[in-house]
């Protein structure tokens, strides 16, 4: 299964760990902050000293921001599923919504504080708490196996035609 990991830069190390685990499980994984795969990564801190120095217009006018968007979109279009690691920000939520709207699977995993809820998380194919990483991995593996079986069945039908 091809997986896009969506989360915040605050979770950079966790994102890399989850990406490594999912790769060990046999998945192809894009992790927005992992340059070891040749992926383009962009940090706003490379251009602005303080976040107050930027706004949506100054940020989006940067060629690097446009390149980062194109890179993210390329991998969102490529993936079969998005694993959104919570807590995360608006970009991750938009990535998850875009992927779901394109017919891809959306899984949300993370630490949800008491009193936190989002009705729109009902779009997700499944939501996992912090102790449920094994369940997330099992779900992704089962979907990968189901996808391979579907592809074999499609190939058998096509060969008979």
Number of C-alpha atoms within 10 A of each C-alpha: 21 19 25 27 27 28 27 20 14 11 16 14 12 14 23 17 13 18 23 16 14 21 16 10 14 13 17 16 23 23 24 24 22 16 10 8 10 7 16 17 17 16 12 14 10 8 14 13 10 9 10 7 10 15 10 7 8 11 16 13 11 13 10 18 17 14 14 18 15 13 15 21 15 11 20 24 14 14 20 22 25 28 26 24 24 20 16 16 14 10 12 20 18 12 21 29 19 17 22 19 12 12 11 20 21 25 23 22 19 17 12 13 8 6 5 6 9 6 6 8 16 9 15 18 13 15 17 18 14 12 11 13 14 11 12 20 15 13 14 22 17 13 16 17 13 12 14 13 12 12 12 12 12 11 12 11 10 9 8 6 6
